Amino acid sequence: MRIDRFTKWVVIVNCAVPVTLLAWDALHGHLGANPVNFAIRTTGILSLIFLVLSLTVTPLMRQAHWSSLGQLRRVMGLYAFFHAVVHFGLFYLFDQSANLGNVLSEIALRRYLLVGIVGLLTMVPLAVTSTNRMIQRLGPKRWKLLHRLAYLAAAAGALHYYMLVKADTTQPIIFATLLGVLFTYRLGAHYAQLQVDSHRLRHSSPAASPQRAERWEGGLRLAKVFVETPEVRTFRLVAPSGTALPFQHLPGQFLTLRLNLDGRDVRRSYTIASSPTRTVYCELTIKREEQGYVSRYLHDAVREGAMFNVSAPSGRFTFTGVEAKEIVMIAGGVGITPLMAKIRYLTDIAWPGKIHLVYSVKTERDIIFRSELEELQRRFANLKVDVTVTREASAEWTGKRGRLSAAMLMGLVPDVAQSRVDLCGPTEMVEPLKKALAELGVSDEQMKSEAFGSPGRKRSDDSTALAPAGSETSNRAASTSSIRFVRSNKSLAGVGTRTVLELAESVGIALPYDCRAGVCGQCKTRLLSGSVVMAAEDALDPLDRANGLILACQARCRDDVVVDA
């Protein structure tokens, strides 16, 4: 369920009703024999009520799988502070006749006043840091740590109330009991999460091991082409025989097309956007890039009925539902394709966990799979989709605007630290968001990411619709650097910014490769001397690195390099 702007304002206005009625009764003399004490007592109780409500949001949000409720947490907290300030203000102005000396003397003499002042002062930094700008300045991790003081403020308020009343302590005890339950829940949830994280580290699920999938090579036929947006099309591939696909894959994996264009052997890897449950076809959703050698060919020249030489599957950016109980997916542009495969799979199997997609695009017309996502949301209550646009000029767009940031993610997914997070998009989006997610408390074990080079950058190869984990590097090797291939006894000077694979091809050395994206690992090559920089190295494990292996398709020379090839 979503909380739109109108609903949020309805909540804000309704929260102001109690104090408005109190003010109305005060103006009309309806507060009883001692109106000042009545007003002070009422505003104090209202402050406690809103504090308890703000602390109830997180447990309710997790139990009801309603993450949008987090948008109201700050509203409740600010109302609690407002009523606390009014509570103290009435005491200062009317009970103590605005005499600061008397107030300080009373606080020193009466312990319940001292406890109340501690609670009020504790709320001040919480209120001051309640804006998105302050979240950005503090950093989400420090901000969350600071706002745990809300429990201290609430405890001080309940104790203040208990010490104040002289006869019937029922109400303060009720407040204290509610706070105890909420605090116990948070401790229990934290302990349970630690246990889950520990279990995941000790036990890995076979379903989450894409490298176990059997690799297949052969021909597939293009059965249908669908237009998703003006620049994006979906290509449906089927077995020529009309039977089931000759390979199995996991949601999030990719396949590699092997093409011969103008007499040149070209290979490009694209994510399989369809669900593994659709066993008679697989779909590739590809964006046409002006500088894209292959994507332009697929969009402009290929027709239904064409045959493709395919190798599949590859990739570790997978999720089957076994790995976690809930997942947050963050996509930028065409980076939605592996995440859409996961959403389609999880909804096909009616996975009960919470699925939250946060999707960033340039304009409204760039929203890929829009109608399907809207339909899936209607059918599956556990799926929530938030879209933000970065360049939309039309005033008709009423959704989120702006680039994804830590503050925006905290507003959209307050409990992100409790979830598995899959992140895919251009490198310039993925890298800052990985740091932001770490600040929000998302551990490396929880976070899986895949990045691809910015479409606007000119490159020697194709800007694929999704080059799994592939991106351009910022390395600028000196033109005087050289590379030597020991076994082939060939050398090349002036390597520039070309990859080791491209350099090998330029001198006639046929290194093995497949995805050209740093994921499949087919191009692993031993570095004998010199140093390289790699934009992506997902296919290298710690043992590979220890043995000096590099990915030829990603490695660019930083100085004179010698490789075993």
Stockholm file with secondary structure:
# STOCKHOLM 1.0

chainA/1-565         MRIDRFTKWVVIVNCAVPVTLLAWDALHGHLGANPVNFAIRTTGILSLIFLVLSLTVTPLMRQAHWSSLGQLRRVMGLYAFFHAVVHFGLFYLFDQSANLGNVLSEIALRRYLLVGIVGLLTMVPLAVTSTNRMIQRLGPKRWKLLHRLAYLAAAAGALHYYMLVKADTTQPIIFATLLGVLFTYRLGAHYAQLQVDSHRLRHSSPAASPQRAERWEGGLRLAKVFVETPEVRTFRLVAPSGTALPFQHLPGQFLTLRLNLDGRDVRRSYTIASSPTRTVYCELTIKREEQGYVSRYLHDAVREGAMFNVSAPSGRFTFTGVEAKEIVMIAGGVGITPLMAKIRYLTDIAWPGKIHLVYSVKTERDIIFRSELEELQRRFANLKVDVTVTREASAEWTGKRGRLSAAMLMGLVPDVAQSRVDLCGPTEMVEPLKKALAELGVSDEQMKSEAFGSPGRKRSDDSTALAPAGSETSNRAASTSSIRFVRSNKSLAGVGTRTVLELAESVGIALPYDCRAGVCGQCKTRLLSGSVVMAAEDALDPLDRANGLILACQARCRDDVVVDA
#=GR chainA/1-565 SS CCCCHHHHHHHHHHHTHHHHHHHHHHHTTCSCSCHHHHHHHHHHHHHHHHHHHHHHHHHHHHHHTCGGGGGGHHHHHHHHHHHHHHHHHHIIIIISTTCHHHHHHHHHHCHHHHHHHHHHHHHHHHHHTCSHHHHHHHCHHHHHHHTTHHHHHHHHHHHHHHHHCSSCCHHHHHHHHHHHHHHHHHHHHHHHHHHHHHHHHHCCCGGGCGGGSCCEEEEEEEEEEEEEETTEEEEEEECTTSSSCSSCCCTTCEEEEEEEETTEEEEEEEEBCSCTTCTTCEEEEEECCTTCHHHHHHHHTCCTTCEEEEEEEECSCCCCSSSCSEEEEEEEGGGHHHHHHHHHHHHHTTCCSEEEEEEEESSGGGCTTHHHHHHHHHHCTTEEEEEEESSCCCTTCCSEESCCCHHHHHHHCTTGGGSEEEEEEEHHHHHHHHHHHHHTTCCTTTEEEEEECCTTSCCSSCCCSCCTTCCCCCCCCCTTCEEEETTTTEEEECCTTCBHHHHHHHTTCCCCCSCSSSSSCTTEEEEEESCEEESCCTTCCHHHHHTTEEETTTEEESSCEEEEC
#=GC SS_cons         CCCCHHHHHHHHHHHTHHHHHHHHHHHTTCSCSCHHHHHHHHHHHHHHHHHHHHHHHHHHHHHHTCGGGGGGHHHHHHHHHHHHHHHHHHIIIIISTTCHHHHHHHHHHCHHHHHHHHHHHHHHHHHHTCSHHHHHHHCHHHHHHHTTHHHHHHHHHHHHHHHHCSSCCHHHHHHHHHHHHHHHHHHHHHHHHHHHHHHHHHCCCGGGCGGGSCCEEEEEEEEEEEEEETTEEEEEEECTTSSSCSSCCCTTCEEEEEEEETTEEEEEEEEBCSCTTCTTCEEEEEECCTTCHHHHHHHHTCCTTCEEEEEEEECSCCCCSSSCSEEEEEEEGGGHHHHHHHHHHHHHTTCCSEEEEEEEESSGGGCTTHHHHHHHHHHCTTEEEEEEESSCCCTTCCSEESCCCHHHHHHHCTTGGGSEEEEEEEHHHHHHHHHHHHHTTCCTTTEEEEEECCTTSCCSSCCCSCCTTCCCCCCCCCTTCEEEETTTTEEEECCTTCBHHHHHHHTTCCCCCSCSSSSSCTTEEEEEESCEEESCCTTCCHHHHHTTEEETTTEEESSCEEEEC
//
